[in-house]
Amino acid sequence: MEKGPVKKLSIYVDETDKYGGKPVYEVLMNLFYKKKIAGASVFRGIAGYGGDGKVHSTKMLELSVDLPLKIEVIESEKVIQKILPDVQQIVERGLIELSDTHMLKATPPKPQPAKETERMKLEGKAKMLRIIVSEDDRWEGVPLYEAIAKRLIMNDIAGATIFRGIAGYGPHRRYHKKKTLTSTGELPIIISVVDSEEKIATVLPILDDMVHEGIVIMSNVDVIKYSHRDGSLIDA
């Protein structure tokens, strides 16, 4: 994939949703793999509620079965339009979202072998930055996603959220899935950031240097509400 306009396909389903007796997210991942989609990631929510009005959350030593999954695909509009009919057939209930975004960086695969910020008010037009890397990626001896988060803090970015994927595949086309009682592996990590265009622009050169294999995309967003808890920052 090259820099420029692309489409982001986001699919939201429950962990318990099935299609043909198999989890919907696994059926979708198989579809994307067979259709030669450049890459896809699955992220598991840690809390949420649906039409029943009940709040669900993860609990220690307990596998919750009513939490949301997000499947995300970044591809050209032509490719996305080809797979949409199949996606709509597989996702019998849930949410399918298609949005315009912009590819800032898509690196080729590798050869195989804290500063306290002043409170701010963010509202109106802004930019959403998504950085997708592998949980195994390192930067100066620490996990890359942690290093990126600390650089974002140092550059006064309003905030960042980090999600760990439970399944996915990338340029190497090796399918990875989180297994019971395992905590590490080549699964995707997504760092989501929302801030002003000026602030986001300051960290793009940093990401260009740090992300050697992964994807960095930027989208236009409207901030409806921005709020935060009282209290000081926690040193990492």
C-alpha positions in Angstrom: 0.0 0.0 0.0 1.1 3.5 -0.8 0.6 6.9 0.8 -2.6 8.6 0.0 -6.4 8.3 0.4 -7.6 4.8 1.5 -10.7 3.3 3.2 -11.0 2.1 6.8 -13.5 -0.8 7.3 -14.4 -1.2 11.0 -16.7 -4.1 12.0 -18.1 -4.4 15.5 -19.5 -7.7 16.8 -19.8 -9.7 20.0 -17.4 -12.5 21.0 -20.4 -14.9 21.0 -21.6 -14.1 17.5 -21.3 -17.1 15.2 -21.5 -17.7 11.4 -21.7 -21.3 10.2 -20.8 -22.5 13.7 -17.6 -20.5 13.9 -16.8 -17.1 15.6 -17.7 -14.3 13.2 -14.3 -12.7 13.7 -12.5 -15.8 12.6 -14.7 -16.2 9.5 -14.0 -12.6 8.6 -10.2 -13.0 9.1 -10.3 -16.1 6.9 -12.2 -14.1 4.2 -9.7 -11.2 4.3 -6.8 -13.6 4.1 -8.2 -15.5 1.1 -9.0 -12.2 -0.6 -5.4 -11.2 -0.1 -6.2 -8.1 2.0 -2.9 -6.4 3.0 -3.6 -6.8 6.7 -6.4 -7.0 9.3 -6.5 -6.7 13.1 -9.0 -7.8 15.7 -9.2 -5.9 19.0 -11.1 -7.1 22.1 -12.9 -4.6 24.2 -12.4 -4.5 28.0 -15.9 -3.0 28.7 -19.1 -2.2 27.0 -22.8 -2.4 26.8 -25.4 -3.1 24.1 -29.1 -3.0 23.5 -29.8 -4.9 26.8 -28.4 -2.0 28.8 -26.1 -4.3 30.8 -22.5 -3.2 31.3 -20.0 -6.0 30.7 -16.3 -6.0 31.6 -13.3 -8.3 31.9 -12.7 -9.9 35.3 -9.5 -11.4 36.6 -9.2 -15.2 35.9 -12.6 -15.1 34.1 -13.1 -15.2 30.4 -16.1 -12.9 29.7 -18.1 -13.8 26.6 -20.3 -10.7 26.1 -17.6 -8.1 25.2 -17.3 -6.3 21.9 -14.7 -7.2 19.2 -13.5 -4.7 16.6 -12.1 -5.9 13.3 -10.3 -3.3 11.3 -9.1 -3.3 7.7 -7.2 -0.5 5.9 -7.3 -0.9 2.1 -8.0 0.9 -1.2 -11.6 1.7 -2.0 -11.6 -0.8 -4.9 -10.5 -3.7 -2.7 -12.9 -2.8 0.1 -15.9 -2.6 -2.3 -15.1 -6.1 -3.5 -15.3 -7.7 0.0 -18.3 -5.7 1.4 -21.0 -8.0 0.1 -19.3 -11.0 1.8 -18.8 -9.0 5.0 -22.5 -8.0 5.1 -23.6 -11.6 4.6 -21.3 -12.8 7.5 -22.2 -10.0 9.9 -25.8 -10.8 10.7 -25.9 -8.4 13.7 -23.5 -5.8 14.7 -22.1 -2.6 13.1 -20.2 -2.2 9.9 -18.5 1.2 9.4 -16.7 2.5 6.4 -14.8 5.8 6.5 -12.3 7.8 4.5 -8.8 8.0 5.9 -5.3 8.9 4.7 -2.3 6.6 4.6 0.8 8.4 6.1 3.2 5.5 6.3 3.1 1.8 5.4 6.5 0.2 5.8 7.5 -3.0 4.0 8.1 -6.1 6.1 11.6 -6.7 7.6 13.7 -9.4 6.0 13.0 -12.7 7.7 15.7 -14.5 9.6 7.4 11.8 31.3 6.5 15.2 31.2 3.3 16.6 32.9 1.1 18.5 30.5 -1.1 21.5 31.0 -4.8 20.8 30.9 -6.4 21.6 27.6 -9.8 21.7 26.0 -10.1 19.8 22.8 -13.2 20.3 20.7 -14.4 20.7 17.2 -12.2 19.7 14.2 -9.3 17.5 15.1 -7.1 14.7 13.8 -7.1 11.0 14.8 -3.8 9.2 14.5 -3.6 5.4 14.6 -0.3 3.6 14.9 -0.4 -0.2 14.4 2.7 -2.2 15.4 3.4 -5.7 16.7 3.5 -6.4 20.4 6.9 -7.9 19.9 8.4 -4.7 18.4 11.1 -3.1 20.6 12.7 0.3 20.8 15.9 0.7 22.8 15.1 -2.4 24.9 11.4 -1.6 25.7 8.2 -2.5 23.9 7.7 -0.1 21.0 4.2 0.8 22.0 5.4 1.9 25.4 8.2 4.0 23.9 5.8 5.6 21.5 3.3 6.5 24.3 6.1 8.1 26.3 7.2 10.2 23.3 3.6 11.3 22.9 3.6 12.5 26.5 6.8 14.3 26.0 5.3 16.1 23.0 2.2 17.3 25.0 -0.2 15.1 23.1 -3.6 15.3 24.8 -3.9 11.5 25.3 -3.5 8.1 23.8 -5.3 4.8 24.1 -3.5 1.5 23.5 -5.4 -1.7 22.4 -3.9 -5.2 22.2 -5.2 -7.3 19.4 -6.4 -10.9 19.9 -5.9 -12.0 16.3 -4.4 -10.6 13.1 -2.0 -10.9 10.2 0.2 -8.5 8.4 2.6 -8.3 5.4 4.2 -11.7 6.2 0.7 -13.2 5.9 1.2 -15.4 9.0 -2.1 -15.6 11.0 -1.6 -15.0 14.7 -4.2 -15.7 17.4 -4.0 -15.2 21.2 -4.1 -18.6 22.9 -5.2 -19.4 26.5 -2.6 -18.7 29.2 -0.2 -17.0 26.8 0.7 -13.3 27.1 3.1 -12.6 24.3 3.3 -13.1 20.6 3.2 -11.4 17.2 -0.2 -9.8 17.7 -1.1 -6.2 16.8 -1.0 -3.3 19.1 -3.0 -0.1 18.1 -2.2 3.3 19.6 -5.1 5.7 19.0 -4.5 9.5 19.5 -6.8 12.4 19.0 -5.5 16.0 19.1 -5.2 19.1 17.0 -3.6 19.0 13.6 -0.7 21.2 14.8 0.0 18.8 17.7 -0.2 15.7 15.6 2.2 17.2 13.0 4.9 17.5 15.7 5.0 13.7 16.3 4.9 12.5 12.7 8.7 12.8 12.2 9.2 10.9 15.5 6.9 8.1 14.4 8.6 8.0 11.0 11.9 7.2 12.8 10.4 4.8 15.4 8.0 2.7 13.3 10.2 0.4 11.1 7.5 -2.1 10.4 3.9 -1.2 10.9 1.3 1.3 9.8 0.5 4.9 10.6 -2.8 6.5 9.4 -4.5 9.8 10.1 -8.2 10.7 9.8 -10.3 13.8 10.2 -12.6 13.7 13.3 -15.1 16.0 15.1 -14.6 16.0 18.9 -18.0 16.1 20.5 -16.9 16.0 24.1 -13.4 15.9 25.7 -13.2 15.3 29.5 -10.7 13.8 31.9 -10.5 12.8 35.5 -9.0 15.0 38.2 -5.6 14.0 39.4 -1.9 14.0 38.5 -0.3 11.9 35.8 1.1 8.5 36.9 4.8 8.0 36.1 5.5 5.1 33.9 
